[in-house]
Amino acid sequence: MNGKKCALTTAFLSTALAIIAGCGGCTLPGRSPGPGQLIEARDPLFQRPYLVYLPSHYGRQERWPLVVVCHG
């Protein structure tokens, strides 16, 4: 890749990332995906809040996937 192409690619990616960063984020958590418990907890080290959702049919005997969604 020559210098001119590299500069154009860098400029395009920088602009795209700036636009994406400016569009993101929700101010309040949305509704839970269904019946169950929505538990608010805080990280003990940084005191940042996070939400844990447990479906009403959750059972410790079954294997469940862990889904982590981060934004900020």
DSSP file (Angstrom, degrees, kcal/mol; ACC not computed):
  #  RESIDUE AA STRUCTURE BP1 BP2  ACC     N-H-->O    O-->H-N    N-H-->O    O-->H-N    TCO  KAPPA ALPHA  PHI   PSI    X-CA   Y-CA   Z-CA
    1    1 A M              0   0    0      0, 0.0     2,-0.0     0, 0.0     0, 0.0   0.000 360.0 360.0 360.0 128.2    0.0    0.0    0.0
    2    2 A N     >  -     0   0    0      1,-0.1     4,-2.3     4,-0.0     5,-0.2  -0.282 360.0-102.1 -79.3 170.4    1.5    3.3   -1.0
    3    3 A G  H  > S+     0   0    0      1,-0.2     4,-2.2     2,-0.2     5,-0.1   0.850 119.1  51.8 -62.0 -37.7    1.6    6.4    1.3
    4    4 A K  H  > S+     0   0    0      2,-0.2     4,-2.2     1,-0.2    -1,-0.2   0.922 111.8  46.0 -67.4 -44.0   -1.3    8.2   -0.3
    5    5 A K  H  > S+     0   0    0      1,-0.2     4,-2.6     2,-0.2    -2,-0.2   0.903 112.5  51.4 -64.0 -40.6   -3.6    5.1   -0.1
    6    6 A C  H  X S+     0   0    0     -4,-2.3     4,-2.6     1,-0.2    -2,-0.2   0.909 109.8  49.3 -63.5 -42.1   -2.6    4.6    3.5
    7    7 A A  H  X S+     0   0    0     -4,-2.2     4,-2.4     2,-0.2    -1,-0.2   0.898 112.3  48.1 -64.4 -40.8   -3.4    8.2    4.4
    8    8 A L  H  X S+     0   0    0     -4,-2.2     4,-2.6     2,-0.2    -2,-0.2   0.910 112.2  48.9 -66.3 -41.8   -6.8    8.0    2.7
    9    9 A T  H  X S+     0   0    0     -4,-2.6     4,-2.7     2,-0.2     5,-0.2   0.924 112.4  48.4 -62.9 -44.2   -7.6    4.7    4.5
   10   10 A T  H  X S+     0   0    0     -4,-2.6     4,-2.5     2,-0.2    -2,-0.2   0.913 112.3  48.7 -62.7 -43.4   -6.5    6.2    7.9
   11   11 A A  H  X S+     0   0    0     -4,-2.4     4,-2.2     2,-0.2    -2,-0.2   0.910 112.9  48.0 -63.4 -42.4   -8.6    9.3    7.3
   12   12 A F  H  X S+     0   0    0     -4,-2.6     4,-2.7     2,-0.2    -2,-0.2   0.943 113.6  46.0 -63.6 -48.0  -11.7    7.3    6.3
   13   13 A L  H  X S+     0   0    0     -4,-2.7     4,-2.6     1,-0.2     5,-0.2   0.896 111.7  51.8 -64.2 -39.6  -11.4    5.0    9.3
   14   14 A S  H  X S+     0   0    0     -4,-2.5     4,-2.0    -5,-0.2    -1,-0.2   0.920 112.4  45.9 -61.8 -43.6  -10.8    7.9   11.7
   15   15 A T  H  X S+     0   0    0     -4,-2.2     4,-2.3     2,-0.2    -2,-0.2   0.920 112.7  50.1 -64.7 -44.5  -13.9    9.6   10.4
   16   16 A A  H  X S+     0   0    0     -4,-2.7     4,-2.5     1,-0.2    -2,-0.2   0.916 111.3  48.5 -61.7 -43.6  -16.0    6.4   10.5
   17   17 A L  H  X S+     0   0    0     -4,-2.6     4,-2.6     1,-0.2    -1,-0.2   0.887 110.2  51.8 -65.1 -38.4  -14.9    5.7   14.1
   18   18 A A  H  X S+     0   0    0     -4,-2.0     4,-1.8    -5,-0.2    -1,-0.2   0.904 111.2  47.5 -64.2 -40.8  -15.7    9.3   15.2
   19   19 A I  H  X S+     0   0    0     -4,-2.3     4,-1.0     2,-0.2    -2,-0.2   0.930 113.0  48.1 -65.5 -45.2  -19.2    9.0   13.7
   20   20 A I  H >X S+     0   0    0     -4,-2.5     3,-0.7     1,-0.2     4,-0.7   0.915 110.9  51.1 -61.8 -43.2  -19.9    5.7   15.3
   21   21 A A  H >< S+     0   0    0     -4,-2.6     3,-0.6     1,-0.2    -1,-0.2   0.862 109.0  51.8 -63.5 -35.6  -18.7    7.0   18.7
   22   22 A G  H 3< S+     0   0    0     -4,-1.8    -1,-0.2     1,-0.2    -2,-0.2   0.680 109.0  51.0 -74.5 -17.4  -21.0   10.0   18.5
   23   23 A C  H << S+     0   0    0     -4,-1.0    -1,-0.2    -3,-0.7    -2,-0.2   0.550  93.8  95.8 -95.1  -8.9  -24.0    7.9   17.7
   24   24 A G    <<  +     0   0    0     -4,-0.7    47,-0.0    -3,-0.6    -3,-0.0  -0.243  48.5  52.8 -90.6 168.5  -23.8    5.4   20.6
   25   25 A G        -     0   0    0     -2,-0.0     2,-0.4     1,-0.0    46,-0.0   0.416  52.8-126.5  95.0 138.8  -25.2    4.9   24.0
   26   26 A C        -     0   0    0      1,-0.1    -2,-0.0     4,-0.0    45,-0.0  -0.922  12.3-144.9-113.4 146.0  -28.5    4.8   25.7
   27   27 A T  S    S+     0   0    0     -2,-0.4    -1,-0.1     1,-0.1    -2,-0.0   0.811  83.1  27.6 -81.8 -30.1  -29.2    7.0   28.7
   28   28 A L  S    S-     0   0    0      0, 0.0    -1,-0.1     0, 0.0     2,-0.1  -0.962  90.9-100.3-131.0 148.1  -31.4    4.5   30.5
   29   29 A P        -     0   0    0      0, 0.0     3,-0.1     0, 0.0    -2,-0.0  -0.398  42.2-125.8 -64.9 144.7  -31.5    0.8   30.6
   30   30 A G        -     0   0    0      1,-0.2     2,-0.1    -2,-0.1    -4,-0.0  -0.076  40.5 -65.6 -78.1-176.0  -34.3   -0.7   28.4
   31   31 A R        -     0   0    0      1,-0.1    -1,-0.2     2,-0.1     0, 0.0  -0.368  59.5 -99.4 -69.2 152.0  -37.0   -3.1   29.5
   32   32 A S        -     0   0    0      1,-0.1    -1,-0.1    -3,-0.1     6,-0.1  -0.351  34.1-111.5 -68.2 155.9  -36.0   -6.6   30.5
   33   33 A P  S    S-     0   0    0      0, 0.0    -1,-0.1     0, 0.0    -2,-0.1   0.511  81.8 -40.7 -71.7  -2.4  -36.4   -9.2   27.8
   34   34 A G  S    S-     0   0    0      2,-0.0    -2,-0.1    22,-0.0     2,-0.1  -0.980  94.1 -23.7 167.3-171.3  -39.2  -11.0   29.7
   35   35 A P  S    S+     0   0    0      0, 0.0    21,-1.9     0, 0.0     2,-0.3  -0.355  88.7  78.3 -64.7 141.4  -40.4  -12.1   33.1
   36   36 A G  E    S-A   55   0A   0     19,-0.3     2,-0.4    20,-0.2    -4,-0.1  -0.978  82.0 -48.8 155.1-161.9  -37.6  -12.6   35.6
   37   37 A Q  E     -A   54   0A   0     17,-2.8    17,-2.8    -2,-0.3     2,-0.6  -0.899  32.4-163.7-109.8 135.2  -35.4  -10.7   37.9
   38   38 A L  E     -A   53   0A   0     -2,-0.4     2,-0.5    15,-0.2    15,-0.2  -0.964  18.4-169.4-114.1 110.9  -33.4   -7.6   36.9
   39   39 A I  E     -A   52   0A   0     13,-3.4    13,-2.8    -2,-0.6     2,-0.5  -0.873  12.1-151.1-108.9 127.7  -30.8   -7.0   39.6
   40   40 A E  E     +A   51   0A   0     -2,-0.5     2,-0.3    11,-0.2    11,-0.2  -0.856  26.0 167.0 -96.7 130.7  -28.6   -3.9   39.8
   41   41 A A  E     -A   50   0A   0      9,-2.8     9,-2.5    -2,-0.5     2,-0.4  -0.826  26.8-127.1-133.3 171.8  -25.2   -4.4   41.4
   42   42 A R  E     -A   49   0A   0     -2,-0.3     5,-0.0     7,-0.2    -2,-0.0  -0.976  23.8-114.3-127.2 139.8  -22.0   -2.4   41.7
   43   43 A D     >  -     0   0    0      5,-2.6     4,-2.1    -2,-0.4     5,-0.2  -0.549  25.7-141.7 -65.4 126.7  -18.5   -3.4   40.8
   44   44 A P  T  4 S+     0   0    0      0, 0.0    -1,-0.1     0, 0.0     0, 0.0   0.792  94.7  46.2 -66.9 -26.6  -16.6   -3.4   44.2
   45   45 A L  T  4 S+     0   0    0      1,-0.1    -2,-0.0     3,-0.1    -3,-0.0   0.937 130.7  15.2 -81.9 -48.0  -13.4   -1.9   42.7
   46   46 A F  T  4 S-     0   0    0      2,-0.1    -1,-0.1     0, 0.0    -3,-0.0   0.473  91.8-128.1-107.8  -4.4  -14.7    1.0   40.6
   47   47 A Q     <  +     0   0    0     -4,-2.1     0, 0.0     1,-0.2     0, 0.0   0.787  53.0 155.2  60.3  29.9  -18.3    1.3   42.0
   48   48 A R        -     0   0    0     -5,-0.2    -5,-2.6     1,-0.0    -1,-0.2  -0.736  41.6-123.0 -86.6 133.8  -19.7    1.2   38.4
   49   49 A P  E     +A   42   0A   0      0, 0.0     2,-0.3     0, 0.0    -7,-0.2  -0.436  33.0 174.9 -75.8 150.2  -23.2   -0.1   38.2
   50   50 A Y  E     -A   41   0A   0     -9,-2.5    -9,-2.8    -2,-0.1     2,-0.4  -0.973  23.1-126.7-147.2 160.8  -24.2   -3.1   36.1
   51   51 A L  E     -A   40   0A   0     -2,-0.3     2,-0.4   -11,-0.2   -11,-0.2  -0.882  12.7-164.2-112.9 140.7  -27.4   -5.1   35.6
   52   52 A V  E     -A   39   0A   0    -13,-2.8   -13,-3.4    -2,-0.4     2,-0.5  -0.993   8.4-160.1-121.7 126.4  -27.9   -8.8   35.9
   53   53 A Y  E     -A   38   0A   0     -2,-0.4   -15,-0.2   -15,-0.2    -2,-0.0  -0.929   6.7-173.5-109.7 127.0  -31.0  -10.4   34.3
   54   54 A L  E     -A   37   0A   0    -17,-2.8   -17,-2.8    -2,-0.5    -2,-0.0  -0.979  24.2-129.4-117.0 118.9  -32.2  -13.8   35.4
   55   55 A P  E >   -A   36   0A   0      0, 0.0     3,-1.9     0, 0.0   -19,-0.3  -0.275  22.7-116.1 -62.1 153.1  -35.1  -15.4   33.5
   56   56 A S  T 3  S+     0   0    0    -21,-1.9   -20,-0.2     1,-0.3    -2,-0.0   0.782 116.4  52.6 -63.0 -26.3  -38.0  -16.6   35.6
   57   57 A H  T 3  S+     0   0    0    -22,-0.3    -1,-0.3     2,-0.0     2,-0.1   0.224  80.3 134.1 -94.6  15.2  -37.3  -20.2   34.4
   58   58 A Y    <   +     0   0    0     -3,-1.9     2,-0.4     2,-0.0    -4,-0.0  -0.405  30.2 179.5 -64.7 137.3  -33.6  -20.1   35.4
   59   59 A G    >   -     0   0    0     -2,-0.1     3,-1.0     1,-0.1    -2,-0.0  -0.999  34.5-136.7-140.5 141.3  -32.4  -23.1   37.3
   60   60 A R  T 3  S+     0   0    0     -2,-0.4     4,-0.1     1,-0.2    -1,-0.1   0.711 101.5  66.4 -68.4 -19.3  -29.0  -24.0   38.6
   61   61 A Q  T 3  S+     0   0    0      2,-0.1    -1,-0.2    -3,-0.0     2,-0.2   0.773  93.0  70.9 -74.2 -25.2  -29.3  -27.5   37.3
   62   62 A E  S <  S-     0   0    0     -3,-1.0     2,-0.5     1,-0.0    -3,-0.1  -0.564  86.4-116.8 -91.2 155.0  -29.2  -26.4   33.7
   63   63 A R        -     0   0    0     -2,-0.2    -2,-0.1     0, 0.0    -3,-0.0  -0.801  35.1-172.6 -89.7 130.3  -26.3  -25.0   31.8
   64   64 A W        -     0   0    0     -2,-0.5     2,-0.1    -4,-0.1    -6,-0.0  -0.941  22.6-117.7-123.1 143.9  -26.8  -21.4   30.7
   65   65 A P        -     0   0    0      0, 0.0     2,-0.6     0, 0.0     0, 0.0  -0.493  24.2-127.2 -75.8 151.5  -24.6  -19.3   28.4
   66   66 A L        -     0   0    0     -2,-0.1     2,-0.5     2,-0.0     0, 0.0  -0.896  24.6-167.6 -98.1 123.1  -23.1  -16.1   29.8
   67   67 A V        -     0   0    0     -2,-0.6     2,-0.5     2,-0.0     0, 0.0  -0.958   3.1-172.2-114.7 122.7  -23.9  -13.1   27.6
   68   68 A V        -     0   0    0     -2,-0.5     2,-0.5     2,-0.0    -2,-0.0  -0.964   2.9-173.3-117.8 127.0  -21.9   -9.9   28.3
   69   69 A V        -     0   0    0     -2,-0.5     2,-0.4     2,-0.0    -2,-0.0  -0.981   7.8-176.9-121.1 122.9  -22.8   -6.6   26.6
   70   70 A C        +     0   0    0     -2,-0.5     2,-0.3     2,-0.0    -2,-0.0  -0.931  11.4 153.0-120.0 142.1  -20.6   -3.6   27.1
   71   71 A H              0   0    0     -2,-0.4    -2,-0.0     1,-0.1     0, 0.0  -0.970 360.0 360.0-154.2 164.0  -20.9   -0.1   25.9
   72   72 A G              0   0    0     -2,-0.3    -1,-0.1     0, 0.0   -48,-0.0   0.404 360.0 360.0 157.3 360.0  -19.8    3.3   27.0
